[in-house]
Amino acid sequence: MSSNQIRAWVVRGYILLFFLYLFGPLMIMSASAFNTSSYPTITPWEGTTLNWFVELGQNDRIVSGFINSLWIGAGVVALSVPTALAGAIMLMQVSEKVRPIYYTIVVSPVLVPGVIIGISTVIFWERFGSIVGLDYETTNNPFFLTIVGQSTFISAYCMLVFIARLQRFDQTQEEAALDLGATHVQVFWKVLIPFLRPAILSSVVLAFLTSFENYNTTVFTMVARGTLTTELAGLARFGVNPSISALAVVIMGFTLIGAVIYEIKKRREEAIVEASKKRAAMKRMKDTEAAAQQAAAAA
């Protein structure tokens, strides 16, 4: 074998090992959800069953935690995405001298451990409520504390997405719209927001998934109730059964379905854009031919 062939086989082997390392545990966990064994394993295979999915649906703690995680994720999206958008727009508007300082301040929550954010969120709102005279249940609501605590650092992640998109924005589009008589509000909704739509969708997905899987902050703020991650951590202390594997299969299934739907929608939009470009090109060709014929007739 030549050196090029050896190099090619080494690269293929490395890629194979990489994907086995990445997806191997997921494949084993997914398969264990269908094994009748009371422990999540695939060896020995004792038989095929769907009972673990039934047990998962009958587990009130898991179902309640899953629903709570959905509500909290929606709240984090509603708070983090507008905050991140405002912060990114503000960053692009400030002067060059202030921009590095402002950027460091707004991104700093990413560097703070989630445990610190969770503890500080609980302490701050408890003291704030006592100072302004609010009752304990108002400022220490677990959903409120969790949404605010998670949004502290998730909004920073989303802001990085918006900054990356805004760096490609052509400011002359806003100036042209303003020169044509549009108001700043109209420019924002009809020029800037359509340009930022991909970043908005990415930020929504990023914020929801980051909130959904968060544990370090949630374990301190969501004390009275539990989310999916905290409930799973509590159940793991008493041993893991294949119903957890069944939950993983369900989550991966929804993720794959969402990815397929997004890809289909994306390809349809690309096909529509490509078709419109072809129609425009054909129209230009016809106009050119018509102009040439008119010129020839005039000659």
C-alpha positions in Angstrom: 0.0 0.0 0.0 1.2 3.5 -0.8 1.6 6.2 1.8 -1.5 8.0 0.5 -3.6 4.9 0.9 -2.3 4.4 4.4 -3.1 8.0 5.3 -6.6 7.6 3.8 -7.3 4.5 5.9 -6.0 6.2 9.1 -8.3 9.2 8.5 -11.3 6.8 7.9 -10.5 4.9 11.1 -10.2 8.1 13.0 -13.5 9.4 11.7 -15.1 6.0 12.5 -13.8 6.0 16.1 -14.9 9.7 16.5 -18.5 8.9 15.6 -18.5 5.7 17.7 -17.3 7.8 20.6 -19.9 10.4 19.9 -23.0 8.3 19.2 -22.1 5.0 20.7 -23.5 5.8 24.2 -26.6 7.2 22.7 -27.2 4.1 20.6 -26.6 1.8 23.6 -29.0 3.9 25.8 -31.6 3.9 23.1 -31.4 0.2 22.6 -31.6 -0.5 26.3 -35.0 1.2 26.4 -36.5 -1.8 24.5 -34.8 -4.5 26.7 -36.9 -6.2 29.3 -33.9 -6.1 31.7 -34.5 -4.0 34.8 -31.1 -2.4 34.4 -30.2 -0.2 31.3 -28.1 -2.7 29.4 -28.1 -4.5 26.0 -26.1 -7.5 27.2 -27.7 -9.9 27.8 -30.7 -9.2 25.7 -33.6 -10.6 27.7 -36.4 -9.6 25.3 -38.1 -6.7 23.5 -40.6 -4.6 25.3 -42.3 -1.2 25.4 -43.1 -1.4 29.1 -40.4 1.2 30.0 -42.2 3.8 27.9 -45.4 3.0 29.7 -43.7 3.3 33.1 -42.2 6.6 31.9 -45.6 8.0 31.2 -46.9 6.8 34.6 -44.0 8.5 36.5 -45.7 11.7 37.8 -42.4 13.3 38.9 -40.9 12.9 35.4 -44.0 14.2 33.7 -44.4 17.1 36.1 -40.7 18.0 35.7 -41.0 17.8 31.9 -43.9 20.2 31.9 -42.2 22.6 34.2 -39.1 22.5 32.0 -41.2 23.4 29.0 -42.8 26.4 30.8 -39.5 27.6 32.1 -37.9 27.2 28.7 -40.7 29.3 27.1 -40.2 32.0 29.8 -36.4 32.1 29.3 -36.9 32.5 25.5 -39.4 35.3 26.1 -37.0 37.1 28.4 -33.6 36.3 26.9 -34.1 36.8 23.2 -35.5 40.4 23.4 -32.8 41.3 26.0 -30.1 39.8 23.9 -31.4 41.6 20.8 -31.5 45.0 22.6 -28.0 44.4 24.0 -26.5 43.5 20.5 -28.1 46.5 18.9 -26.8 48.7 21.7 -23.3 47.3 21.2 -23.3 48.2 17.5 -24.5 51.8 18.3 -22.0 52.7 21.0 -18.6 54.4 20.2 -15.5 52.3 19.4 -13.9 53.3 22.7 -16.8 52.2 24.9 -17.6 49.0 22.9 -14.9 46.7 24.4 -15.9 47.6 27.9 -19.6 47.2 27.2 -19.0 43.9 25.4 -17.0 42.6 28.4 -19.8 43.6 30.9 -22.7 42.0 29.0 -20.8 38.8 28.2 -19.3 38.3 31.7 -22.3 36.2 33.0 -21.1 33.4 30.7 -17.9 33.1 32.8 -19.7 32.9 36.1 -20.4 29.4 37.4 -24.1 28.4 37.3 -24.0 27.6 41.0 -23.0 31.1 41.8 -25.7 32.5 39.6 -28.4 30.3 41.3 -27.3 31.3 44.8 -27.0 35.0 44.0 -30.4 35.1 42.3 -32.1 33.6 45.4 -30.3 35.9 47.8 -30.8 39.0 45.7 -34.6 38.7 45.2 -35.2 37.7 48.8 -33.4 40.8 50.0 -35.0 42.9 47.3 -38.5 41.7 48.3 -37.9 42.5 52.0 -36.6 46.0 51.1 -39.5 47.1 48.9 -42.1 45.3 51.0 -43.1 42.5 48.7 -44.3 39.3 50.2 -42.1 36.2 50.2 -44.2 34.2 47.7 -43.9 36.9 45.1 -40.1 37.3 45.0 -39.4 33.7 45.8 -41.6 32.0 43.2 -39.6 29.1 41.9 -40.6 29.7 38.3 -39.8 33.4 38.5 -36.4 32.8 40.1 -35.5 30.1 37.6 -36.4 32.1 34.6 -34.5 35.2 35.8 -31.5 33.2 36.9 -31.2 31.2 33.7 -31.8 34.3 31.6 -28.8 36.0 33.2 -26.3 33.9 31.2 -28.5 32.5 28.4 -29.2 36.1 27.2 -25.4 36.5 26.8 -25.2 33.4 24.6 -28.1 34.7 22.5 -26.4 38.1 22.2 -23.3 36.6 20.7 -25.5 35.1 18.0 -27.1 38.5 17.3 -23.7 40.2 17.2 -22.4 37.8 14.7 -25.4 38.5 12.4 -25.3 42.3 12.9 -21.6 42.4 11.9 -22.8 41.5 8.4 -25.6 44.1 8.3 -25.3 46.9 5.7 -26.1 50.1 7.6 -26.8 51.9 4.3 -30.1 49.9 4.1 -31.3 51.7 7.2 -30.1 55.1 5.9 -31.8 54.5 2.6 -35.1 53.6 4.3 -34.9 56.7 6.5 -34.1 58.9 3.4 -37.2 57.5 1.7 -39.4 58.7 4.6 -39.6 55.6 6.8 -39.7 56.1 10.6 -37.2 54.4 12.9 -39.9 52.0 14.0 -40.7 51.0 10.5 -37.0 50.6 9.7 -36.6 48.3 12.7 -39.6 46.1 11.8 -39.3 46.0 8.0 -35.5 46.2 7.5 -33.6 45.0 10.6 -35.9 42.3 11.9 -36.2 40.5 8.5 -32.4 40.5 8.3 -32.1 39.1 11.8 -34.8 36.4 11.4 -32.2 33.6 11.1 -30.4 34.8 14.2 -33.7 35.1 16.1 -34.7 31.5 15.3 -31.2 30.3 16.3 -31.4 32.3 19.5 -34.8 30.8 20.3 -33.6 27.3 19.9 -30.3 28.0 21.8 -32.1 29.6 24.7 -34.8 26.9 25.0 -32.4 24.0 24.8 -29.9 25.6 27.2 -32.7 26.2 29.7 -34.2 22.7 29.2 -30.9 21.0 30.1 -29.7 23.4 32.8 -29.1 22.0 36.3 -26.5 24.0 38.2 -28.6 27.1 38.4 -32.0 25.4 38.5 -31.2 23.2 41.5 -30.9 26.3 43.7 -33.8 28.4 42.3 -36.4 25.6 41.6 -36.6 24.4 45.2 -40.3 23.9 45.8 -40.8 22.1 42.5 -38.6 20.2 40.1 -37.6 20.4 36.5 -36.7 17.4 34.3 -33.0 17.7 35.1 -33.5 18.0 38.8 -36.0 15.1 38.9 -33.6 12.9 36.9 -30.8 13.7 39.3 -33.0 12.8 42.3 -34.1 9.5 40.7 -30.5 8.7 39.8 -29.6 8.6 43.5 -31.8 5.6 44.0 -30.6 3.7 40.9 -31.3 4.1 37.2 -33.8 2.0 35.3 -34.5 1.8 31.6 -37.4 4.3 31.9 -34.6 7.0 31.8 -33.4 5.4 28.5 -37.0 5.6 27.2 -37.0 9.3 28.1 -33.8 9.8 26.1 -35.4 8.1 23.1 -38.4 10.4 23.3 -36.3 13.5 23.5 -34.0 12.4 20.7 -37.1 11.5 18.6 -38.6 15.0 19.0 -35.2 16.5 18.2 -34.9 14.5 15.0 -38.4 15.4 14.0 -37.8 19.1 14.6 -34.5 18.9 12.6 -36.2 17.1 9.7 -39.1 19.7 9.6 -36.6 22.5 9.7 -34.5 21.0 6.9 -37.6 20.4 4.7 -38.8 24.0 5.3 -35.3 25.3 4.6 -35.0 23.4 1.3 -38.5 24.6 0.2 -37.5 28.2 0.9 -34.3 27.7 -1.0 -36.2 26.2 -3.9 -38.6 29.1 -4.0 -35.7 31.6 -4.0 -34.0 29.7 -6.8 -37.2 29.5 -8.8 -37.7 33.2 -8.4 -34.1 33.9 -9.6 -34.7 31.7 -12.6 -37.9 33.5 -13.5 -36.1 36.8 -13.1 -33.3 35.7 -15.3 -35.7 34.4 -18.0 -37.6 37.7 -17.8 -34.3 39.7 -18.3 -33.4 37.5 -21.3 -36.9 38.0 -22.9 -36.6 41.8 -22.3 -33.1 41.8 -23.8 -34.4 39.8 -26.9 -37.3 42.1 -27.2 -35.1 45.2 -27.0 -32.8 43.7 -29.6 -35.6 43.0 -32.0 -37.0 46.5 -31.6 -33.5 47.9 -32.3 -33.2 45.7 -35.4 -36.6 46.7 -36.6 -35.8 50.4 -36.1 -32.6 50.0 -38.1 
